[in-house]
Amino acid sequence: MNEPVVPPAPPEIPPEESLIQYPCAFPIKVMGLHEPPFVETMVALAVHHDPNFDAKTLELRPSSGGKYMGLTITVNAISREHLDNIYRAFTGHPLVKYVL
C-alpha cells in the first residue's frame, strides 16, 4: 500500500524575524462556489479554530458572474502554528477553491 504524502512543514521562523506579531487580527480570503452551504461551513470552520470569531466581521463578495463567492474571514491568530492550522483547514476543505 502507498503511504499518504504529507507535505513538509513550513520552515520555523524565529519570533524576532517574523513580520507578524501575535496575537493579531489576520484576514484570510477564501473562495468557493456560491452555494448555500459554503458561507455557513466557512464560518463554522473559522469558529472551530477561533472560538471568538465574530461572523458580523465576515466580508462577502460574489463574483461578477455569480458562480463564486469570495469571503474575507478575519481570525485572531495567536501563533504561527495556529495560523498555519487555520490555513490548512481552509485549503483542505472540499468546498474551497482558493485561499489567500
GIWOKA-V603529 format. One record per pair of residues at least 4 apart in sequence whose C-alpha atoms are under 8 Angstrom apart, sorted by the first residue. I is the first residue (numbers start at 1). J is the second residue. D is the distance in Angstrom with one decimal. If there is no record, write none. Layout:
BEGIN
((I & J & D) (I & J & D))
END
This chain:
BEGIN
((13 & 17 & 6.4) (13 & 18 & 6.2) (14 & 18 & 6.5) (15 & 21 & 7.9) (20 & 24 & 7.8) (22 & 77 & 6.6) (22 & 78 & 5.2) (22 & 79 & 5.6) (22 & 80 & 7.9) (23 & 76 & 6.6) (23 & 77 & 5.4) (23 & 78 & 4.1) (23 & 79 & 6.5) (24 & 76 & 5.5) (24 & 77 & 5.4) (24 & 78 & 6.6) (25 & 74 & 6.1) (25 & 75 & 5.6) (25 & 76 & 4.6) (25 & 77 & 6.3) (26 & 74 & 5.2) (26 & 75 & 5.3) (26 & 76 & 6.2) (26 & 77 & 6.4) (27 & 72 & 6.1) (27 & 73 & 5.5) (27 & 74 & 4.0) (27 & 75 & 6.4) (28 & 71 & 8.0) (28 & 72 & 5.5) (28 & 73 & 5.1) (28 & 74 & 6.0) (28 & 75 & 7.6) (28 & 99 & 7.1) (28 & 100 & 6.0) (29 & 70 & 6.9) (29 & 71 & 5.6) (29 & 72 & 4.5) (29 & 73 & 6.3) (29 & 99 & 5.6) (29 & 100 & 5.0) (30 & 70 & 5.8) (30 & 71 & 5.1) (30 & 72 & 6.4) (30 & 73 & 7.5) (30 & 90 & 7.5) (30 & 96 & 6.9) (30 & 97 & 7.7) (30 & 98 & 5.9) (30 & 99 & 4.6) (30 & 100 & 6.6) (31 & 68 & 6.8) (31 & 69 & 5.7) (31 & 70 & 4.4) (31 & 71 & 6.2) (31 & 96 & 5.9) (31 & 97 & 5.6) (31 & 98 & 5.2) (31 & 99 & 6.5) (32 & 38 & 6.9) (32 & 68 & 5.6) (32 & 69 & 5.6) (32 & 70 & 6.7) (32 & 95 & 5.9) (32 & 96 & 4.7) (32 & 97 & 5.0) (32 & 98 & 7.0) (33 & 38 & 7.1) (33 & 67 & 6.0) (33 & 68 & 4.3) (33 & 69 & 5.9) (33 & 95 & 7.1) (33 & 96 & 7.6) (33 & 97 & 7.7) (34 & 38 & 6.9) (34 & 62 & 7.2) (34 & 66 & 6.9) (34 & 67 & 5.4) (34 & 68 & 4.5) (34 & 69 & 4.8) (36 & 40 & 7.5) (37 & 41 & 5.8) (38 & 42 & 6.2) (38 & 95 & 6.5) (39 & 43 & 6.2) (39 & 71 & 7.9) (40 & 44 & 6.2) (41 & 45 & 6.2) (42 & 46 & 6.1) (42 & 90 & 7.7) (43 & 47 & 6.2) (43 & 55 & 6.6) (44 & 48 & 6.1) (45 & 49 & 6.6) (45 & 89 & 7.5) (45 & 90 & 7.6) (46 & 50 & 5.8) (46 & 51 & 7.7) (46 & 53 & 6.6) (46 & 73 & 7.6) (46 & 75 & 7.1) (46 & 86 & 7.6) (47 & 51 & 4.7) (47 & 52 & 6.8) (47 & 53 & 5.4) (49 & 86 & 6.4) (50 & 75 & 6.4) (50 & 76 & 6.5) (50 & 77 & 7.8) (52 & 76 & 7.8) (53 & 74 & 7.7) (53 & 75 & 6.1) (53 & 76 & 7.3) (54 & 58 & 7.6) (57 & 73 & 7.4) (57 & 74 & 7.1) (58 & 71 & 6.8) (58 & 72 & 5.9) (58 & 73 & 5.4) (58 & 74 & 7.1) (59 & 71 & 5.5) (59 & 72 & 5.0) (59 & 73 & 6.9) (60 & 69 & 6.9) (60 & 70 & 5.8) (60 & 71 & 4.7) (60 & 72 & 6.7) (61 & 69 & 5.8) (61 & 70 & 4.9) (61 & 71 & 6.3) (62 & 66 & 5.6) (62 & 67 & 7.6) (62 & 68 & 5.9) (62 & 69 & 4.3) (62 & 70 & 5.9) (63 & 67 & 6.4) (63 & 68 & 5.2) (63 & 69 & 6.0) (63 & 70 & 7.2) (77 & 82 & 6.2) (77 & 83 & 5.5) (78 & 82 & 6.2) (78 & 83 & 7.4) (79 & 83 & 6.3) (80 & 84 & 6.1) (81 & 85 & 6.1) (82 & 86 & 6.3) (83 & 87 & 6.3) (84 & 88 & 6.1) (85 & 89 & 6.2) (86 & 90 & 6.4) (87 & 91 & 6.0) (87 & 99 & 7.6) (88 & 92 & 5.8) (89 & 93 & 6.3) (90 & 96 & 6.7) (90 & 99 & 7.0) (91 & 96 & 6.4) (91 & 97 & 7.8) (91 & 98 & 7.0) (91 & 99 & 6.1) (92 & 96 & 7.6))
END
